[in-house]
């Protein structure tokens, strides 16, 4: 009997500090016995918080999920900067004098970064330049010019400032930042320090949201390990009953328990595409790689913003549903894409995820 976890979907993982994203994902994959696992955006080992882990064929949607906005809880210190822009790096410059900045000056400067800005990625990042990752070059002591990138800081809020009495040159600041995909919080902190002219270093980073997905719904590796351990104990208790794992229904029960432990979400519910119904005949053609033709009438009532023809465009994707002939239930069958629009005719083809 196959005991691997075969469902396609996502797990919201609350990554702990000190573990790499790759190791965290690999460990989760082994614990639930999934065939494949991927991510929709890594976190540095020192960072913690929300990671979207795509399980099995959900890995095909990494590009779609990586483009989502992110929210972070950030802690930083004024008075010094490091080569990595965070507290795990080597201190390369310090502000020796007492920092004579008012809270209002600091808050005003932080808010000045809201909006669309140009940001230079840190050397310690996974960005590739001429085939080499920047952090590989940085570890060799090589620093190269990085091109500024367009990012957007949608909001910075809940700013708190703490001034330790024992060290007036090490002001601690915390805030939440809602940013576009591709934004480096370490660079944001560094740039705040440069604008204040006293240097700054990121000391803590927690990713709290990815799109509409929240850390509040995430599970930690420790929680997964504990709950799966309890499931294994249940298996041991049932060893005397040889039929316990022998039937398909028992395997389904185990899979369902795993789904509950990791708060598993299937593909159908994580994609923001509108849904359309297709006939069994058209579904069969799509499954065989053929192009099917529909009219604008199919798309009239699936969303306020696409009721009119001009809102339907090429490369737009939709979830498709088919009526099961036996149960008469509406079943999710995958993703289709508009490949062409000719007059009133819309040409649809299966996308990379299709059942």
N, C-alpha and C positions, 0 to 999 in steps of 0.2 A: 504494500500500500504506500502511495506517495504522500509523504507528510509535509512537503514543501508548501510554503504560503504562495498561492498562485494568483491571487486577486491583483488587479491593477488599480493603483490609487496612490494616495499620499498619507504620510504620517507627519504630524507636527512634532518635531523633536526640540526639546529644551536642552541645548548643548551646554555642558558645564565648562567652566574656565579650565585651561590647562590641557585640553585634548584637541587634536587637530580635527577639522571637519571630516577629512577622509577616514580617520580612525573611528570617529563617532558613527559615521554612516555604515562603515564596514561591520562594526560591532552590532549595530541594530539589525543589519541584514542577516548576520549569523544567528542572532538570537531568535528571530522569527522564521528563519530558514527560507528567505525569499530568494528567487532566482537572480534578480538584479536590483540594484539600488543606485540612485543618483541624487543630485541636489539641485536646488534652484537658488544658488548663491552661497558661497562659503563664508565662514567666519574664521578670523585669525585664532590661534590657540588661546591668546589672552582674552579674547572676546567670548561672550556667552549669549544665550538666548535662542530665539526662534530660528529653526532651520526647516525648510520644507524638503522632506525626503520623499523622493518619487520611487515607488516600488514597482518592479517588473516593467511592463510596457508603458507605464506612466512616465518613464524616463524620456519618452519621445516628446514630452511637453516641457522640457527644461527651458527651452528658449522662450516659450510663452510666459512661464512663471517668473523667469529671471527679470523680465521687464517691469515687474510690479514695483510701485513705490514702497519705501521702507520707513519704519519708525524706529528710533533708537533712544535709549536712556544713556546719557553721557556724563562722565565725571572727568574733570580736568584740573590741573594745577597751573597757576601762573608762576613765573620766576625762573624757569629753565626749559631747555628743549633737548631732545635726544636725537640720535641718528635715525631712529625708527618712528619718531613722532609719538611714541607711547612710552610708558614707564618701564618697559622691558628692554629698552635700548640703552645705549651709552650716552651719558650726559655730555653734550658738546659745547653748550653755552649756558651761562647763568647770569641772572640779573642780580648784582651784588648789593644794590641799595634797597632801602625800604620802598615798597610799591605804594606810590601816592596817587591812587586812582579811586574815585568814589564809586559806589555801587551803581549809580545812574550812568556814569561813564562806561563801566564794564557792560551793563545791560544794553546801552545804546549801541555799543560796538558790536556785540553779539547779534543784535537784531539787524544790523546793517548788512549782514550776509544773506538775509532772506531775499528770495527772488531768483532769477536766472543769473548764474555767475560762471566765470571761468575758473576751473580748478586744476592745479598741477598735481598729478598723482604722486604719492610718496615713492621713493626708491625701493623701499621694502613693500612691494606689491607684486601680484602675479601677472601684471600686464607684460606682454611680450613686445620687445623691440628688436627687429631683425632676427626673429626666431629665438631670442634669449629672454628669459624671465628677469624682470628688474631685480627681484630679490636675490637671484643668483649672482648678478653683477655686483650688487650692494655688498654681499658677503665677501666678495673678493676685493672690496675697497674701491670699486669702480663706480663713479657717479656720472650719469649721462644726462643730457638735456631731455626733459620730457615736455611733450606738447600739451598745452592747456586743453581741458575738455569742458564741454558745456554740460553743466548739471543744474539742478534746481533745488533750492531749499524752500519748501512750501511753507514751513512754519518752524519756529523755535519757541518753546513755551516752558512754563514752570521753572524759570531760572532761579536758582538759589545760590547765594554767595556766603561762604564761611571764611572768616579771617582768624586763623589760629593765633593765639596770643604769643606763643613761644617762637614763632617764625613769621614775621610780618612780610617777608618776601615770598611766601608760599601760600597765596590765596587759593582756596579750593572753590570750584564752581561745578554745579550740576544743572542739566537741562534735558528736555526731550526735543528731538529733531525729527521732523517729517521731511524726507528727502526723496529725490528721484533715484531710480536705479543707476548704479555707477558712481554714486557719491562716496568719497572717502571721508569718514568722520575724523580720522587722524589728521588729514590735510586741513579739514575745517578748523579743528582745534589749533593746529600749527598756525594757520592764517589769522585766527583771532589773536593769538599771541604776538604775531608780527605787527598787526595793526595797532595793538595796545603798546607795542615797543618794549614789552617786558618778557617775551617768550612764553610758550605754553606747551604742555604735554598732556596727552590723554592718559588717564589712570584707570578708567573702567569703561567698558562698552557692553551694553545689553541690547540685542535686537528684540523689539517688542511686537512689531507687526511687519507683515509682508502682504501688501494689498489689504484685503479685508480679513486676512488670517491673523490670529492673535496668539501671543504666548500663553494667554490664559487657558487655551485649549490644548497646549502642548504637553508632552510626556517626557520625562527624563530617562536616560539609560538605566539609572538606578531603580526607578519605578518599574521599568520593563523587566529588568532582571529579577526583581523581587516577585512580581506577579507570575512570570513564566516559571520561576522556581516553584511556586505553589502549584502550578499546572503540572509540573513534572512529578511533584509529590502525589498528585491525584492519579497520575499514570501508574506510579509504583503501587499504589493501593489497589489498583485494578488489575495488576499483573495476573492474578490468579484466574481472572475471568478472561479467557483467551479470545473471546469475541469482542472485547472492548474496543480494540483498534482495527477489527477485521472488516467492518462494514463501511460503506460510503457515508452513511449517516453519522457514524462516530467521527470520521475524518472531518466531516462538515462541522460537527460540534466543536472539535478542537480548533478549526480555522475560525469559527465564530468567536471563541474565547480569545484567540489572539487578536482578532479585530477589536474586541472590546478593550483589551489591555492597552493597545497602542492607539486607541481612538481613530481607527482607520477610516479614511474618507475615499469613496470610490471616484473614479474619473468623472463620472456624470455630474457630480455635485461641486466640483472645484473649478470647472471651466465656465467662463462668463458668456459663452455663446448662446444665442437663441436656439430654441428647438423647433424642428419641423417634422411632420409626419410624411413617410413615404410608403408606397405600396410594397408588398412582398416581392412583386415582380421587379420593381425598380431597385429594391434593396439587393436582389440577386445580381442584377446587372452591375451595380456599384461594387459589390463584393468581388466580382470578376474583373474589375478594373475598367469597366466600360463607362462612358459618359452618358448621363441621362438628362433629359430636357424637361423643364418645368416652366410655368409662367409666373408673372408677378402676383397672381391671385394667391399662390401658395404662401406668400410672405405678407399678406395684407394685415393680419391681426396678431402678429407675434411680438410687437413692441411699438410703442408710440413713436419712437424715433426712426422707424423704418417702414412706416405705413405708406409713404410716397415713394415712387420709383427711384427718384434721384438719390435716396439713401441706401439703395442696394448697389453694391460695388463688386468688382472683380477681386478675387482673393479673400473675400469675406467668408468666414467659416460658420458652420451651424452644427449643432448636435442633431442627429437623426433618430427617429423613433419608428418602430414597426409594430403592427398589431400581431401578437402571437395567435396563430390559427387555432391552437388547441385551447389556450386559456382565455383568449380575447383580451389579454392584458397588453398595455403599451410598454414596449421594451426598448431601452437605449441600445443602439447598435454601432455607435461610433461618430466620427466627424467627417463632414463633407465640405468641399470648398467650391465657390463659384469660380469656374475657370474662364467663362466667357459670357457676355451679355450681347445678344443680337436682337434688336427690336424689343418685342415682348417676351422673347425666349431667354431663359436662364439655363446655362449648361453647368451641371454639377458633376463633380468627380470625388471619389473617396480620398480622404486625406491620410496622413501617416498612421493615425490610430483608427482601426476599424475591426469590428468583431465578426 
